[in-house]
Amino acid sequence: MDTLSAVRNRILKLCGEHEISINRLATLSALPPSSIKNILYGKSQNPKLLTIKMICDGLGITLGEFFSTPEFDSLEQEIQ
């Protein structure tokens, strides 16, 4: 799995855990829905850390909580 897929999966999982839609997440995060949808549908190949931080703020979690999953821990090194 690549990093972008891990970020997408994490956002979707968190929406499921909080029982919210992507549009509701956007509202809670003070982001346009298109920003989150661009990450989820692959249009944004390199989402900004600030965007992920705003998503975390909207969900009431820390960046550490966002990235502290087995998926992120098992990512292979991007630079070969």
Sequence and secondary structure as in RCSB ss.txt:
>XXXX:A:sequence
MDTLSAVRNRILKLCGEHEISINRLATLSALPPSSIKNILYGKSQNPKLLTIKMICDGLGITLGEFFSTPEFDSL
EQEIQ
>XXXX:A:secstr
  HHHHHHHHHHHHHHHHT  HHHHHHHHT  HHHHHHHHTTS SS  HHHHHHHHHHHT  HHHHH SHHHHT 
  S  
